[in-house]
Amino acid sequence: MTLRIRSATSGDAAALAAFMLEEWDRAHRGVLADELLDARRAEPPDARRRRWSERVAGGGVLVAELEGRLVGTVRIDGVDGELGPQLGSLIVAAAARRRGIGAGLMRASIGRRAAHLWVFERASGARRFHERQGFRLDGVRRLDAFGPELRMVRRAG
């Protein structure tokens, strides 16, 4: 198993758009309403590719490849002066989970720095993963377009 984690390039945008449509939906099936997930598929593929091109161009997007195949991604969605970087969209392909890829993406993106993220309230598996990485719920809640989210924070260390 040869795992490679690297910064995304403009050439990754189409693969990221397709990967995130499939794997994000797979990861959230049963957590979010099916009609919300199904509605994502109505977005034209070109619009998805353009959005990922912009995200990659903005920096902070990493990809994980296993034997040259995209198996995971994470991005930094800005930095809060007090809470540190905000992790967004940490997704590992269902077929590649439980191999340390998610933890590797987290180490590569934020190291041991303080950071924060938002997790869907019903995503108990994601919460457990982030807890193993040192994140804790801090009691802050918000309503995302897909449903209620809880903030998790990790102190530096």
C-alpha positions in Angstrom: 0.0 0.0 0.0 1.6 3.2 -1.1 -0.3 6.2 0.3 0.6 9.7 -0.9 -0.8 12.9 0.6 -0.1 16.0 -1.4 -1.5 19.5 -2.2 -4.2 19.4 -4.8 -3.5 20.9 -8.2 -5.8 22.4 -10.9 -5.6 19.0 -12.6 -7.4 17.4 -9.6 -10.5 19.6 -9.8 -12.6 17.2 -12.0 -11.6 14.1 -9.9 -12.4 16.0 -6.7 -15.8 17.1 -7.9 -16.7 13.5 -8.8 -15.2 12.0 -5.7 -16.9 14.4 -3.4 -20.3 13.9 -5.1 -20.1 10.1 -4.6 -18.1 9.8 -1.3 -19.6 12.7 0.5 -23.1 11.4 -0.3 -22.1 7.9 0.7 -20.7 9.1 4.0 -23.8 11.1 4.8 -26.5 8.6 3.7 -28.5 7.8 6.8 -27.2 11.0 8.5 -28.9 13.6 6.2 -32.2 13.4 4.5 -32.1 11.4 1.2 -33.9 14.2 -0.7 -31.1 16.7 0.3 -28.4 14.3 -0.9 -30.3 13.5 -4.1 -30.8 17.2 -4.9 -27.0 17.6 -5.0 -27.0 15.5 -8.2 -29.1 18.2 -10.0 -26.1 20.5 -10.0 -24.5 20.5 -13.5 -21.1 18.7 -13.5 -19.4 21.8 -14.9 -20.5 23.9 -12.0 -19.1 21.3 -9.5 -15.8 21.3 -11.4 -15.6 25.1 -11.4 -16.3 25.2 -7.7 -13.5 22.7 -7.0 -11.2 24.5 -9.4 -11.7 27.7 -7.3 -11.2 25.8 -4.0 -8.0 24.3 -5.3 -6.8 27.6 -6.6 -7.5 29.1 -3.2 -5.1 26.6 -1.6 -5.5 24.5 1.5 -6.9 21.4 -0.3 -5.0 18.1 0.1 -5.6 14.8 -1.6 -4.7 11.3 -0.5 -3.9 8.8 -3.2 -3.5 5.1 -2.7 -1.7 3.3 -5.5 -2.3 6.5 -7.6 -6.1 6.5 -7.0 -7.9 9.4 -5.2 -9.1 8.0 -1.8 -9.5 11.0 0.3 -9.4 14.8 0.7 -9.5 17.6 3.2 -9.5 21.3 3.0 -8.8 24.2 5.3 -11.8 26.7 5.3 -10.0 29.7 6.7 -8.4 30.4 10.0 -10.0 31.8 13.2 -7.5 33.8 15.4 -8.6 32.0 18.5 -9.6 28.5 17.3 -7.1 28.1 14.5 -7.7 26.5 11.1 -11.2 25.2 10.3 -11.1 21.8 8.7 -13.7 21.2 6.0 -14.8 18.2 4.1 -12.5 15.5 5.4 -13.7 12.5 3.4 -12.1 9.1 2.8 -13.5 6.7 0.3 -15.7 4.0 1.9 -13.5 1.3 0.4 -10.3 2.8 1.9 -11.5 3.6 5.5 -9.8 2.3 8.6 -6.3 2.4 7.1 -5.2 5.6 8.8 -5.9 7.8 5.7 -8.2 10.2 7.5 -5.7 10.6 10.4 -2.9 11.1 7.8 -4.9 13.9 6.0 -5.5 15.5 9.4 -1.8 15.4 10.3 -0.8 16.8 6.9 -3.3 19.6 7.0 -3.1 20.8 10.6 -0.4 18.8 12.4 -0.8 19.3 16.1 -2.1 22.8 15.9 -5.3 24.0 17.5 -8.2 23.7 15.0 -11.9 23.4 14.7 -14.5 21.9 12.5 -18.3 21.4 12.1 -19.9 18.0 12.2 -23.5 17.1 11.5 -25.3 16.4 14.7 -26.4 12.9 13.5 -22.9 12.0 12.3 -21.9 9.9 15.3 -19.2 8.0 13.4 -17.5 11.3 12.3 -17.7 12.6 15.8 -16.0 9.5 17.2 -13.2 9.8 14.5 -12.6 13.5 15.4 -12.6 12.7 19.1 -9.8 10.1 18.5 -7.9 13.0 16.9 -8.3 15.2 20.0 -11.4 17.2 19.1 -14.1 17.9 21.6 -17.6 19.3 21.3 -17.7 22.8 22.7 -21.4 23.3 22.9 -21.7 25.6 19.9 -24.4 24.6 17.4 -25.5 26.0 14.0 -28.0 25.2 11.3 -26.5 24.4 8.0 -28.5 24.0 4.8 -28.2 20.3 5.2 -29.1 20.2 8.9 -27.9 20.9 12.4 -24.1 21.0 13.0 -22.0 20.9 16.2 -18.7 22.6 16.5 -15.7 20.5 17.6 -12.4 22.1 18.8 -8.9 20.9 19.4 -6.4 22.7 21.5 -2.8 22.8 20.4 -0.6 20.0 21.6 
